């Protein structure tokens, strides 16, 4: 993010592991309705790599980074926008036009702020709002916080998920099943 040249990452389709790590470090991260984002290496016992130790704890929703790190569950575009991991949502049908508009930019020498403003303007012209109702993390925000942000260790997370699952939460039961 300290690069004088803004980087725009198109997360159109499967964006997992190293692809996720590369995209997240871009200045601008564009998700589409086809985006499937995850750190799947965690589901086989590896820890999240490619800088995920730095950016996962910094997501906007308490507990969400730890949830992603421990479960490796897949996120959609609405989840990514909700968490701030995607800066923009653009329908996949508009990506070619967006790319063409970005390619037409001339990079002014020594004017990185001006270039960023122009990139942001082009992104805003092509972006729209995702359907946040499809974000399972947004819909389960209170459970996510209670189960993944409040406990101080994995055993506490498991206990919180067990209690929530026993109270009838399908989301907690699924997260618990993934952890087991």
C-alpha positions in Angstrom: 0.0 0.0 0.0 3.0 2.2 0.2 3.7 1.9 -3.5 3.5 5.2 -5.4 1.7 3.3 -8.2 -1.8 2.2 -7.2 -2.5 -1.5 -7.8 -5.9 -2.7 -8.7 -6.6 -6.4 -8.0 -9.5 -8.1 -9.7 -10.8 -10.9 -7.5 -13.1 -12.4 -10.2 -13.5 -16.1 -9.4 -11.4 -18.2 -7.1 -9.1 -16.1 -5.0 -7.5 -18.4 -2.4 -4.2 -18.8 -0.6 -1.4 -16.9 -2.4 -3.9 -15.3 -4.8 -5.7 -13.9 -1.7 -2.5 -12.7 -0.3 -1.5 -11.0 -3.5 -4.9 -9.3 -3.9 -5.2 -8.1 -0.4 -2.0 -6.2 -0.6 -3.2 -4.2 -3.6 -4.3 -0.6 -3.1 -7.7 -1.4 -4.5 -9.4 -4.8 -4.4 -12.3 -5.4 -6.7 -14.7 -8.3 -5.9 -17.4 -9.6 -8.3 -20.5 -11.9 -7.9 -18.1 -14.7 -8.9 -15.6 -14.1 -6.2 -14.8 -17.0 -3.9 -12.2 -16.0 -1.3 -10.5 -18.2 1.3 -7.3 -19.3 3.1 -8.0 -23.0 2.5 -4.6 -24.1 3.8 -5.9 -23.7 7.3 -8.4 -26.5 6.8 -5.5 -29.0 6.5 -3.6 -27.7 9.5 -1.3 -25.1 8.0 -1.3 -21.5 9.2 -2.4 -18.7 6.9 0.5 -17.3 5.0 1.3 -14.6 2.5 0.9 -11.9 5.1 -2.5 -13.1 6.4 -1.1 -12.9 9.9 -0.9 -9.1 9.4 -4.2 -8.4 7.6 -6.6 -10.9 9.2 -6.5 -9.3 12.6 -7.2 -5.9 11.0 -10.6 -6.7 9.4 -13.4 -4.5 10.5 -15.7 -7.0 12.2 -14.4 -8.3 15.5 -13.6 -12.0 15.4 -13.9 -12.3 11.6 -10.2 -12.6 11.0 -9.8 -15.4 13.5 -12.8 -17.1 12.0 -11.3 -17.0 8.5 -7.9 -18.1 9.9 -9.3 -21.1 11.9 -12.0 -22.3 9.5 -10.7 -21.6 6.0 -14.3 -21.1 5.1 -15.1 -19.4 1.8 -16.2 -15.8 1.6 -18.3 -14.1 -1.1 -18.1 -10.6 -2.4 -20.6 -9.3 0.1 -18.5 -10.8 3.0 -15.4 -9.1 1.5 -17.0 -5.7 1.2 -18.6 -6.0 4.6 -15.1 -6.8 6.2 -13.3 -4.2 4.2 -11.2 -6.8 2.4 -12.7 -5.7 -0.9 -12.6 -2.0 -1.6 -15.1 -2.1 -4.5 -17.8 -4.4 -5.9 -18.0 -4.5 -9.7 -20.3 -6.8 -11.7 -18.2 -9.2 -13.7 -19.9 -8.1 -16.9 -18.3 -4.6 -16.3 -14.7 -5.8 -15.6 -13.6 -5.5 -19.2 -14.8 -1.9 -19.4 -13.2 -1.1 -16.1 -9.9 -2.6 -17.3 -10.0 -0.6 -20.5 -10.6 2.6 -18.6 -7.7 1.9 -16.3 -5.4 1.0 -19.2 -6.1 4.4 -20.8 -4.6 6.2 -17.8 -1.3 7.9 -18.3 0.8 7.8 -15.2 1.9 11.4 -14.5 5.5 11.6 -13.3 5.7 12.4 -9.6 2.0 12.8 -9.3 1.0 9.7 -7.4 -1.8 11.5 -5.6 -3.3 12.7 -8.8 -3.1 9.2 -10.3 -4.8 7.7 -7.2 -7.7 10.2 -7.5 -8.1 9.3 -11.2 -8.1 5.5 -10.4 -10.6 6.0 -7.6 -12.9 8.0 -9.9 -12.8 5.2 -12.6 -13.5 2.6 -9.9 -16.4 4.5 -8.6 -17.9 4.9 -12.1 -17.9 1.1 -12.5 -18.7 0.0 -9.0 -22.0 -0.8 -7.4 -23.2 -2.0 -4.1 -23.3 -5.8 -3.5 -26.3 -7.4 -1.9 -25.1 -7.4 1.7 -28.0 -9.7 2.6 -25.9 -12.5 1.1 -23.1 -11.9 3.6 -23.3 -14.7 6.2 -20.7 -12.9 8.3 -22.9 -9.7 8.4 -26.0 -11.8 9.2 -24.2 -13.6 12.0 -22.2 -10.6 13.3 -23.2 -11.0 16.9 -22.5 -14.7 17.0 -19.2 -14.2 15.2 -18.2 -11.6 17.9 -19.4 -13.8 20.8 -17.7 -16.9 19.5 -14.5 -15.7 17.9 -13.7 -12.3 19.4 -14.7 -12.7 23.1 -12.9 -16.0 23.9 -9.2 -15.8 24.5 -8.2 -19.2 23.2 -9.4 -22.0 20.8 -10.9 -24.0 23.6 -13.1 -21.0 24.5 -14.1 -20.5 20.9 -15.2 -24.2 20.7 -17.2 -23.8 24.0 -18.9 -20.7 22.7 -19.7 -22.4 19.4 -21.1 -25.5 21.2 -23.3 -23.3 23.3 -24.6 -21.3 20.3 -25.1 -24.6 18.3 -27.0 -26.1 21.3 -29.2 -22.9 21.3 -30.1 -23.7 17.6 -27.6 -21.7 15.5 -26.9 -23.6 12.3 -24.1 -21.1 11.5 -22.3 -22.0 14.8 -22.9 -25.7 14.2 -21.3 -25.5 10.8 -18.3 -23.5 12.1 -17.9 -26.0 14.9 -18.0 -28.9 12.5 -15.3 -27.3 10.4 -13.1 -26.9 13.4 -13.5 -30.5 14.5 
